[in-house]
Amino acid sequence: MTARLRDEAGLIRLAALFMTRLPVRVEAEYSPERMRLASAWFPLVGLGIGAVLALAYGLAALVFPPLVAALLAVALGVRLTGALHEDGLADIADGLGGAADRARAMEIMRDSRIGSYGAVALGLVLAVKVAALSHLGSAAMAGLIAAHGLSRLSPVLMMARLPYARSDGKAAFAGTGPGPRGLRIALATSGVTLLGLGLTVGPVAALVTLIALAAVLIRMEAMFRWRLGGYTGDGLGAVQQLSETAVLLAILACV
C-alpha cells in the first residue's frame, strides 16, 4: 500500500472513530488538521453505518412486524453513534427555540441539560424516522443505507459554506471543511449513493431525495447564518438528523 493510500485509510478510520462508538484503531497522532481532512469521508462512514442498520433491520423483520424492526434499527443507530447527532439536534432546538439573541442561544447550547424544545424536536424526529422506515416495505434497507450515507454530506457542505460560529468547541477542527479535494471525495461518494438509490428504488426517488436534501441544507444554512452567524457542532448534528429524516420521507413518497 502506498503512503497516500495508507494516509487516506487512516483518515477513514479517524472519521469512523469520531462518528461512531466503535473501538477503531488510529495509528497517526490526532490533530485538528487531520480531523478536518477526515471529514471528507463522513459520507462513506455513513454508508457503513447504514449498511449495519440495514442488516439489523432485515434480520429483525424476519421475526418482528415492520414497526418493531424499524424501532430496533433506529435504536441501534443511536447506540452505534453514541447519539452524537441527536444530541446536536436537541441542543440546537433548545438554543434557537429558547433565545432571541445569538449570545443567549450559544449559552443555552452549551448547557448539557435538555429543555422542552430539544425534547420535543428529538422525540418528533425519532418518531418520524421510525414511522417512515416501518412503511418503506421492500425499500427499507436501501432507504437506511441511502439516508445514513447522504445525510453525512450535509454537514460537510455546511462546513464548506459557512464560517464556524465559535472560537472553540467540538467542531472547531472543521474550519472551512475538508478543502476542494475532500469536498470532491464527499460529493463523489454521495453521487454513487444516489446512483445506487436510483437503481434499487427508482430514478424518481433519487431525484426527489436530492431535492429534499437541498431544501434542508438551504433552509438550515439560512437559519444558522441569520441566527448564529455560522455553524456550530450542534448545528452539524441537527442538519444531519433532518437530512436523514428528509431522505426517508422522500423515498417513502415515491414507493
HUCORRA-V270368 format. One record per residue. N is the residue number from 0. SS is DSSP state (helix for helix, strand for strand, loop for the rest). PSI is psi in whole degrees, -180 to 180 (999 if undefined). NEAR is the number of other ideal C-beta (glycine too) atoms within 8 Angstrom. Layout:
# HUCORRA-V270368
N:SS:PSI:NEAR + N:SS:PSI:NEAR
This chain:
# HUCORRA-V270368
0:loop:131:4 + 1:loop:165:5 + 2:helix:-38:5 + 3:helix:-45:6 + 4:helix:-39:8 + 5:helix:-40:9 + 6:helix:-42:9 + 7:helix:-39:8 + 8:helix:-38:9 + 9:helix:-37:12 + 10:helix:-37:13 + 11:helix:-43:12 + 12:helix:-38:11 + 13:helix:-41:15 + 14:helix:-40:15 + 15:helix:-38:12 + 16:helix:-40:10 + 17:helix:-39:8 + 18:helix:-10:12 + 19:loop:177:12 + 20:loop:20:6 + 21:loop:144:7 + 22:loop:67:3 + 23:loop:133:9 + 24:loop:124:5 + 25:loop:118:9 + 26:loop:-43:4 + 27:loop:151:8 + 28:loop:140:3 + 29:loop:143:7 + 30:loop:151:6 + 31:helix:-34:8 + 32:helix:-43:7 + 33:helix:-37:12 + 34:helix:-38:13 + 35:helix:-45:13 + 36:helix:-34:11 + 37:helix:-22:14 + 38:helix:-19:16 + 39:helix:-26:15 + 40:helix:8:13 + 41:helix:-45:15 + 42:helix:-35:15 + 43:helix:-43:11 + 44:helix:-38:14 + 45:helix:-39:14 + 46:helix:-41:13 + 47:helix:-43:9 + 48:helix:-45:14 + 49:helix:-37:14 + 50:helix:-41:9 + 51:helix:-45:10 + 52:helix:-35:15 + 53:helix:-42:14 + 54:helix:-43:9 + 55:helix:-42:11 + 56:helix:-45:16 + 57:helix:-42:9 + 58:helix:-42:8 + 59:helix:-35:12 + 60:helix:-17:10 + 61:loop:-21:5 + 62:loop:-38:5 + 63:loop:163:8 + 64:loop:160:5 + 65:helix:-38:12 + 66:helix:-43:8 + 67:helix:-43:9 + 68:helix:-40:14 + 69:helix:-43:15 + 70:helix:-41:10 + 71:helix:-40:12 + 72:helix:-44:15 + 73:helix:-41:13 + 74:helix:-40:8 + 75:helix:-38:11 + 76:helix:-41:11 + 77:helix:-42:9 + 78:helix:-41:8 + 79:helix:-35:12 + 80:helix:-1:12 + 81:loop:26:7 + 82:loop:30:7 + 83:helix:-50:9 + 84:helix:-35:13 + 85:helix:-39:13 + 86:helix:-42:10 + 87:helix:-41:16 + 88:helix:-46:17 + 89:helix:-43:13 + 90:helix:-42:15 + 91:helix:-35:14 + 92:helix:-42:14 + 93:helix:-44:16 + 94:helix:-49:13 + 95:helix:-28:11 + 96:helix:-29:10 + 97:helix:6:10 + 98:loop:146:10 + 99:loop:-21:3 + 100:loop:161:6 + 101:helix:-46:8 + 102:helix:-44:6 + 103:helix:-39:10 + 104:helix:-43:14 + 105:helix:-39:13 + 106:helix:-44:9 + 107:helix:-40:13 + 108:helix:-22:12 + 109:helix:-16:6 + 110:loop:127:7 + 111:loop:-15:3 + 112:loop:148:4 + 113:loop:137:8 + 114:loop:-173:10 + 115:helix:-41:6 + 116:helix:-44:11 + 117:helix:-43:14 + 118:helix:-43:10 + 119:helix:-45:9 + 120:helix:-46:12 + 121:helix:-45:13 + 122:helix:-43:8 + 123:helix:-43:8 + 124:helix:-44:13 + 125:helix:-41:10 + 126:helix:-42:8 + 127:helix:-40:11 + 128:helix:-45:13 + 129:helix:-45:12 + 130:helix:-46:9 + 131:helix:-46:13 + 132:helix:-38:16 + 133:helix:-18:12 + 134:loop:5:8 + 135:loop:-17:13 + 136:helix:-128:7 + 137:helix:-13:4 + 138:helix:2:12 + 139:helix:-45:16 + 140:helix:-43:10 + 141:helix:-37:13 + 142:helix:-41:16 + 143:helix:-45:14 + 144:helix:-47:14 + 145:helix:-43:17 + 146:helix:-43:14 + 147:helix:-34:15 + 148:helix:-51:16 + 149:helix:-34:17 + 150:helix:-21:14 + 151:helix:-9:14 + 152:helix:-35:16 + 153:helix:-47:15 + 154:helix:-36:13 + 155:helix:-45:17 + 156:helix:-36:12 + 157:helix:-42:16 + 158:helix:-35:17 + 159:helix:-24:9 + 160:helix:-19:6 + 161:loop:154:11 + 162:loop:159:7 + 163:strand:133:13 + 164:loop:-11:12 + 165:loop:166:8 + 166:loop:-17:4 + 167:loop:-177:4 + 168:loop:176:9 + 169:loop:-15:4 + 170:loop:15:11 + 171:helix:-25:11 + 172:helix:-26:8 + 173:helix:-34:12 + 174:loop:-119:9 + 175:loop:26:7 + 176:loop:-169:13 + 177:loop:-2:15 + 178:helix:171:10 + 179:helix:-46:5 + 180:helix:-44:8 + 181:helix:-36:13 + 182:helix:-38:14 + 183:helix:-38:8 + 184:helix:-47:11 + 185:helix:-42:17 + 186:helix:-39:9 + 187:helix:-42:8 + 188:helix:-44:14 + 189:helix:-33:12 + 190:helix:-42:8 + 191:helix:-39:8 + 192:helix:-44:14 + 193:helix:-39:13 + 194:helix:-45:9 + 195:helix:-38:11 + 196:helix:-42:14 + 197:helix:-36:12 + 198:helix:-32:5 + 199:helix:-39:7 + 200:loop:-35:13 + 201:loop:150:8 + 202:helix:-32:6 + 203:helix:-42:7 + 204:helix:-40:15 + 205:helix:-42:13 + 206:helix:-46:9 + 207:helix:-37:12 + 208:helix:-44:16 + 209:helix:-43:9 + 210:helix:-42:9 + 211:helix:-43:12 + 212:helix:-44:15 + 213:helix:-40:8 + 214:helix:-44:9 + 215:helix:-46:13 + 216:helix:-45:13 + 217:helix:-43:8 + 218:helix:-46:8 + 219:helix:-37:14 + 220:helix:-44:11 + 221:helix:-41:8 + 222:helix:-45:9 + 223:helix:-39:15 + 224:helix:-41:10 + 225:helix:-47:6 + 226:helix:-34:9 + 227:loop:-14:13 + 228:loop:14:7 + 229:loop:-168:10 + 230:strand:161:13 + 231:loop:171:16 + 232:helix:-39:9 + 233:helix:-38:13 + 234:helix:-38:15 + 235:helix:-40:16 + 236:helix:-40:17 + 237:helix:-43:15 + 238:helix:-31:14 + 239:helix:-46:14 + 240:helix:-43:14 + 241:helix:-35:12 + 242:helix:-42:15 + 243:helix:-45:13 + 244:helix:-41:13 + 245:helix:-39:13 + 246:helix:-46:16 + 247:helix:-42:15 + 248:helix:-38:11 + 249:helix:-43:13 + 250:helix:-41:19 + 251:helix:-36:11 + 252:helix:-17:7 + 253:helix:-5:10 + 254:loop:999:10
